Amino acid sequence: MKLIKSRGEYKCEGCNNPIGRGDMYRKKSKSFGSPGKRHIENRNGIPTIVEHGFRIDVRYCETCATTA
């Protein structure tokens, strides 16, 4: 578990407390679906890239990161 020093204002996903600038926090990514899975479809004669998922970054404050 690596803690990162905050450069901006964020909100903790665990306890919804604010993470102030200069505070230590943990960044973790959550994925929904299969973000690495892509394929190309032909829609109305136009090649279109279709993704089957996405990934977001969530941030946890120092207390939530150490208890989890």
C-alpha positions as CSV (number, residue, x, y, z in Angstrom):
1,M,0.0,0.0,0.0
2,K,1.6,3.2,-1.2
3,L,0.3,6.6,0.0
4,I,0.5,9.6,-2.3
5,K,0.7,13.3,-1.4
6,S,-2.4,15.1,-2.6
7,R,-1.9,18.0,-5.0
8,G,-5.6,19.0,-5.0
9,E,-8.9,18.7,-3.2
10,Y,-10.5,15.2,-3.4
11,K,-13.2,13.3,-1.6
12,C,-12.7,9.9,0.1
13,E,-14.7,7.1,-1.3
14,G,-14.8,5.2,2.0
15,C,-15.9,7.9,4.5
16,N,-16.8,10.8,2.2
17,N,-14.5,13.1,4.2
18,P,-12.5,15.7,2.1
19,I,-8.9,15.0,1.3
20,G,-7.1,18.3,1.6
21,R,-4.2,19.5,-0.4
22,G,-0.9,18.1,1.0
23,D,-2.7,15.2,2.8
24,M,-1.7,11.6,2.1
25,Y,-4.2,9.3,0.3
26,R,-4.3,6.1,-1.6
27,K,-5.4,5.9,-5.2
28,K,-7.0,2.7,-6.5
29,S,-8.7,1.9,-9.8
30,K,-12.1,0.2,-10.2
31,S,-13.1,-1.4,-13.5
32,F,-16.6,-2.0,-14.7
33,G,-17.0,-4.6,-17.5
34,S,-13.9,-5.5,-19.5
35,P,-12.0,-2.2,-20.2
36,G,-9.3,-4.0,-22.2
37,K,-11.8,-5.6,-24.6
38,R,-12.4,-3.6,-27.8
39,H,-13.4,-4.4,-31.2
40,I,-14.3,-2.6,-34.4
41,E,-17.8,-2.7,-35.8
42,N,-19.1,-1.3,-39.1
43,R,-22.1,1.0,-38.4
44,N,-23.8,2.6,-41.5
45,G,-20.5,2.2,-43.4
46,I,-18.5,3.9,-40.7
47,P,-15.9,1.9,-38.8
48,T,-16.6,2.3,-35.0
49,I,-14.5,1.2,-32.1
50,V,-16.7,-0.3,-29.3
51,E,-15.3,-0.6,-25.8
52,H,-16.9,-3.1,-23.4
53,G,-16.1,-1.4,-20.1
54,F,-14.3,1.5,-18.4
55,R,-12.0,2.2,-15.5
56,I,-12.1,5.0,-12.9
57,D,-9.7,6.1,-10.2
58,V,-11.0,6.3,-6.6
59,R,-9.2,7.9,-3.7
60,Y,-9.2,6.9,-0.1
61,C,-8.0,9.0,2.9
62,E,-5.1,7.8,5.0
63,T,-7.3,6.4,7.8
64,C,-9.5,4.4,5.3
65,A,-6.4,3.2,3.4
66,T,-4.8,1.8,6.5
67,T,-7.9,0.1,7.9
68,A,-8.9,-1.6,4.7
